[in-house]
Each structure stands twice: as C-alpha cells, then as structure tokens.
C-alpha cells in the first residue's frame, strides 16, 4: 500500500513554514505503530519520523527491549513541523486526520502507542 502523504499538501497553514511533509514509515509486516505529536526540526529536514533526539531515544529503548525498529511503524498526528515546536492546533490535526486514519485502518495493528508532550 502507498502510505505517502501528498508532498505538496496545502491542507493547513503549516505548509508555509515547513521544509517538507514528513512521510510515515510503515515497513511491510510491522505490527506496532508509534504515533508522535508532530515532527521536529530534524524530521522536517530529513523527511522521516522519529529520527531526531526523541526518535533516537525511542529507537534505543526499542533496541534495549529486543524490538528492531525496522519492524515498527512510525507516524505523526501532524505531518509538518510546527513553529517553535508548539504542537499542532486542533485545525492542523484535523487537516492531517485523513493521513492518520488511512494508516490506522489499513491493517490490524497489534500495538498502537501514542507519544507526545500533551
């Protein structure tokens, strides 16, 4: 299945300040889905979720538990970095909901973990 989010997405105002849309990382056969709040600056520059400081911590914890990160899926509630890491507004989350719903509905996840500050 194609998990990609429209790289030219203009559904909300975050399109103005982003470097790029951060695409979900959904390996074939992944049974655990980790959902973050929104991508940080590192993710905005790299285009992949959970590759910054928090992502390294999460991936390190998974490794310590013997869970290969390559067998996990990673996504965010908002696909674009928010100004000053403020987190997405309700309208921004609503604009990205279509992408998150597609990932949630595409398979029966064994585990879904929601992460974030709030």
Secondary structure as GFF3:
##gff-version 3
##sequence-region A 1 118
A	DSSP	alpha_helix	14	17	.	.	.	ID=ss1
A	DSSP	beta_strand	32	38	.	.	.	ID=ss2
A	DSSP	alpha_helix	41	46	.	.	.	ID=ss3
A	DSSP	alpha_helix	53	64	.	.	.	ID=ss4
A	DSSP	three_ten_helix	69	71	.	.	.	ID=ss5
A	DSSP	beta_strand	72	78	.	.	.	ID=ss6
A	DSSP	three_ten_helix	83	85	.	.	.	ID=ss7
A	DSSP	alpha_helix	90	105	.	.	.	ID=ss8
A	DSSP	beta_strand	111	114	.	.	.	ID=ss9
###
